[in-house]
Amino acid sequence: MPAVSDKRLTLNNGTSIPAVGVGCWMGACGEGEHVTNMVKLALDLGYRHIDTAENYGNEQSVGKALRESGVPRHDVFLTTKLDQSDHGRVEQAFETSLTKLGVDHVDLYLMHWPMAYGESGDTLQPEESPTFVETWLEMEQLLADGRAKAIGVSNFNVKTLTKLLAHASVVPAVNQVELHPCLPQHELLNFCNERGILLTAYSPIGKAKFADDPAITAIAAAHGPGVTGARILLSWGVQRGTAVIPKTVHTERLKENLQLVHLSAAEMETLDRFYRRPGSHRSVCGFHSAELGGSCFGWTYEQLGWAMAEGGIHL
Ligand SMILES: NC(=O)c1ccc[n+]([C@@H]2O[C@H](COP(=O)([O-])OP(=O)(O)OC[C@H]3O[C@@H](n4cnc5c(N)ncnc54)[C@H](OP(=O)(O)O)[C@@H]3O)[C@@H](O)[C@H]2O)c1
């Protein structure tokens, strides 16, 4: 059983990112010992990639864990994200994140969502300033003095990335999106691969909502005792060339999530096609769902580049 805590993927700025990281969305916003404990435990077990966000409200707790872990700062790949309410003040928001984390640089700074919130908290329309292109051009400035080693985006699709790339001087190093066998986003993966943008999979084990599906546990069983559906889902994510950032507060699961297996071509194909089963093509986060009526955080699916089809979603 190979441990892959040391597997890294190369970014388009020449640096590299550990393929498996630990996600710090704890299910609710807020600082606390539970965050610090999870990150310290992860670092102790060998994780060297931490994903947080201003929006998670826990950058101080993550920074505390980093300092208390004893792991040298330069050994850890640290990601945080620009909140939707901060698109008009990138420099200020970035400095606030560095201060909360207690670090002098981050390895990756992501625009969390393409849509911006205005002063009153309402969502601005795509053509209203600050547009995501304007925000991106401001983010590019953060690279100059190394306070951000790389910049990227999150929740972007082919449509929004195409618009961004038409104006960008810097190609995003990463696009972090929801990815798992119910939402594999094959077209987006091809698009990003062709342009040197690494996809990072959030909710990579589908929030554990379908890891016990018989089609997945059958693959797990074929790899021997102790191999779980979660490990199969993470193995698929890394084997298709994406980074994965599962979140768990449990020691045994943190260990398990670092232990990937090699999947055969047939197993990869089964997982690649999993979403085609009736009712399977879905977001586990609820960002794309019929219940939302075709919009997400104030933008229509058309504006986001997401399309809703009868009986499923096409992204
Ligand atoms: N950019 C964005 O907009 C965005 C959006 C969503 C998430 N994210 C990032 O992605 C990270 C991960 O996503 P996520 O938390 O939504 O989903 P996830 O990692 O797919 O699933 C997390 C859930 O699965 C459970 N779990 C973890 N490992 C397990 C295992 N081996 N076996 C069984 N259950 C397991 C966890 O419970 P326990 O903790 O109880 O073990 C938790 O309930 C977040 O923490 C965040 O950093 C980013």
The ligand as a Gaussian input file, in Angstrom:
#p B3LYP/6-31G(d) Opt

LIG

0 1
 N      -13.352000      26.512000      -3.043000
 C      -14.535000      26.236000      -2.575000
 O      -15.557000      26.904000      -2.888000
 C      -14.704000      25.053000      -1.656000
 C      -15.972000      24.547000      -1.400000
 C      -16.077000      23.423000      -0.573000
 C      -14.937000      22.860000       0.000000
 N      -13.706000      23.410000      -0.251000
 C      -12.472000      22.826000       0.336000
 O      -12.453000      21.422000       0.141000
 C      -12.294000      20.763000       1.386000
 C      -12.948000      19.392000       1.379000
 O      -14.296000      19.469000       0.981000
 P      -15.522000      19.027000       1.883000
 O      -15.169000      19.156000       3.330000
 O      -16.690000      19.764000       1.359000
 O      -15.760000      17.504000       1.483000
 P      -14.971000      16.118000       1.590000
 O      -13.570000      16.333000       1.974000
 O      -15.281000      15.370000       0.352000
 O      -15.755000      15.372000       2.751000
 C      -15.659000      15.765000       4.102000
 C      -16.613000      14.881000       4.896000
 O      -16.251000      13.508000       4.751000
 C      -15.895000      12.938000       6.006000
 N      -14.684000      12.126000       5.763000
 C      -13.424000      12.559000       5.510000
 N      -12.588000      11.531000       5.282000
 C      -13.332000      10.397000       5.393000
 C      -13.039000       9.020000       5.266000
 N      -11.814000       8.580000       4.991000
 N      -14.063000       8.127000       5.427000
 C      -15.321000       8.558000       5.702000
 N      -15.653000       9.863000       5.843000
 C      -14.670000      10.774000       5.693000
 C      -15.672000      14.104000       6.956000
 O      -16.129000      13.823000       8.244000
 P      -15.189000      13.882000       9.554000
 O      -14.502000      15.204000       9.612000
 O      -16.198000      13.708000      10.658000
 O      -14.262000      12.725000       9.420000
 C      -16.581000      15.190000       6.357000
 O      -17.898000      15.024000       6.819000
 C      -12.893000      21.757000       2.389000
 O      -12.507000      21.501000       3.699000
 C      -12.361000      23.059000       1.839000
 O      -11.025000      23.246000       2.215000
 C      -13.576000      24.474000      -1.088000

